[in-house]
Amino acid sequence: MDEKEALMNVIDLKEKEVFKKEDRGFANLVEEEYLQINQVCLEPGQQVPQHNANSNVTLMVVHGEGTFHVGNEVTRVGTGKLLRVPFQSTMSIKNESKDRLAFLVIKAPHPKEM
């Protein structure tokens, strides 16, 4: 079977990491009609500013630990944990640790379907 016929698509998250000194790093991993998956990378002290979730969002920490603000709630989430964020919730994320933070942003349905 050649690559065009392959049924599986393996995505190496480590290989897709994008860290930037001046701003958060971002990589689009999956872009399908009803699903979007992005990887966000934050150096220590960096953040994703407050915004409203534009879909039902699941955040998964790949490595590191971040402070996640959703609505009026705040929690620290580390490696291997999932955090569910309802549609239109106010949210922000900050890396307050001394280590790098990488997490997946899984949106279903795709924001354009909301």
Rosetta blueprint (number, residue, H / E / L):
1 M L
2 D L
3 E H
4 K H
5 E H
6 A L
7 L L
8 M L
9 N L
10 V L
11 I L
12 D L
13 L L
14 K L
15 E L
16 K L
17 E L
18 V L
19 F L
20 K L
21 K L
22 E L
23 D L
24 R L
25 G E
26 F E
27 A E
28 N E
29 L E
30 V E
31 E E
32 E E
33 E L
34 Y L
35 L E
36 Q E
37 I E
38 N E
39 Q E
40 V E
41 C E
42 L E
43 E L
44 P L
45 G L
46 Q L
47 Q E
48 V E
49 P E
50 Q E
51 H E
52 N E
53 A L
54 N L
55 S L
56 N L
57 V E
58 T E
59 L E
60 M E
61 V E
62 V E
63 H E
64 G L
65 E E
66 G E
67 T E
68 F E
69 H E
70 V E
71 G L
72 N L
73 E E
74 V E
75 T E
76 R E
77 V E
78 G E
79 T L
80 G L
81 K L
82 L E
83 L E
84 R E
85 V E
86 P L
87 F L
88 Q L
89 S L
90 T E
91 M E
92 S E
93 I E
94 K E
95 N L
96 E L
97 S L
98 K L
99 D L
100 R L
101 L E
102 A E
103 F E
104 L E
105 V E
106 I E
107 K E
108 A L
109 P L
110 H L
111 P H
112 K H
113 E H
114 M L
